[in-house]
Amino acid sequence: MIDLPKIGDYRFFALYDTLDAMRILLAMLAALPAVVQAYNATVLPETGTWSAFDQNFALVENPHYGLHYFARGANSSLFHKYQTSPFPSNGSSILFSDWKCLSWEKGTTSAGFVDLIFWDDPVAVSNLDGRTEVFIRLKSDNNLWQLYQTDVKDPEAWTLPRGPQCLCNFPPCDGQTKCGLSNNCDNQGVDCSTFDPSNFWNDHSPFPTSNMNVIREASGRVKVLYRGFDGRNYQSWQVEPGNPEKYQIGDILESPFE
């Protein structure tokens, strides 16, 4: 075994002679930008680095048109693409739509209307009627956002992403009628009392400190599970099984998940 020249803080070893090993290494490094760039042409983040591959897509299978993927884009918007041709019987390729954005409009937060810049991976689930729900965390309020499909047969029929609830600092400061923006008491944010409850999907604010898991029970009720700030495992579940419009806080698992 030959000790190759030191590169940075690492030493590379190979069974090849030095020249062949260096040629292989240089060829791999030269190919990497092209490979990563090919993926960045879709929706993967982190241009030009290996972390472009460090992303999990959410996936469901719709009973009417097939597979449906969801991913956070290079600009941290939420994107989706879906199957457009039947599953082949001869092993040929399945056709998909282009990547399309699901978060093109600003969203309502306690700080006002903001661009929807998400972080980490989305999760998705199918309801009993086949409609899909997607959950993903928003950067600006560190909270869990949701959207759902409005027509099970139409892969492009979606609600806008919604925050869980309009939440200001509690208890409020003296004379405070609007949320704090730069600080808790500045009254520069929104007035939660004037907002339509349909703008929000939950009766509380989850603030997950981990990626979420989402399941559908035998009853048809969808549940989202996540770790909270105190390390316990929390759940939010549908008020009416199979109805994605409203959720409420569910059981709390007392065992710490720290």
Phi, psi and omega in degrees: 000136185251132178280112181282163179304146181288134178238112184065231180260015185236154172243134180256137179239151179205160176273349179279169172288165188303316184295314180296319181297318180294323178297318179296315181298315180295323179295320179295316180295324180291327182281336186302311181301323181293320180294312181296319180297325178299320178287324180294342177290348174264257182226006185285144182275185172060067181305129171080014179229164179294336182293352173301337181266355186269068182210137177254124175279144170275142186218133170227165175242117180276139183291347185255328183229350173112217187287145181220120184254151177223140183205154174276133187274179180299331177262012180067019166280171179260127181241160174213158170213156189215160183290136181239359177225154181295162173295127183283154177264350184251012178081008178283176186286153173265136180270143179231159172291172168288166171292134181229144185276137177254359185229051185281343180254158175291157181242161182272118173234175178295341178270359181116202181269122186229157172296140183271098179249110186264168177218152184062187191268148174283161169235152184220155180209152175260133173283171181302327180276003177095348179290144184262144170241146178231139177234139180202151183270141180261139182291318192292330180239005179057027186244174185262125182250157185220150168214159181215158180283135183263342178223114187298335182270351184246108182291351180249011179262103186223151166287166169285152175301142183232141171284168183288318178194163175276114188232123174253178175297143181224133358288158181290159176284165179300128178076008184278129178240342180236162180293151172287146181243294176282327173213171189301328192251012191277353177058030182257356180269209183266164175260104185297335182291344182263357185274144176289126180301337180291348176288351186231157188248354187226166176263005178206173178254115186292316185048064180292145175248021177207168170296153186268160165239144180228134182225160173241123180282170180300330179289348184098352180286131177268136180233137174251129182242142184198161174272138178262184183296333181270006177086355179276161180266121183252160177226143166240135180223162184296136176298316177243119182307129179087354181254114185277003186288321185222141177236164175219164180292140181250207182294152176243126178273119188288334181297134182289143176241059185260000000 
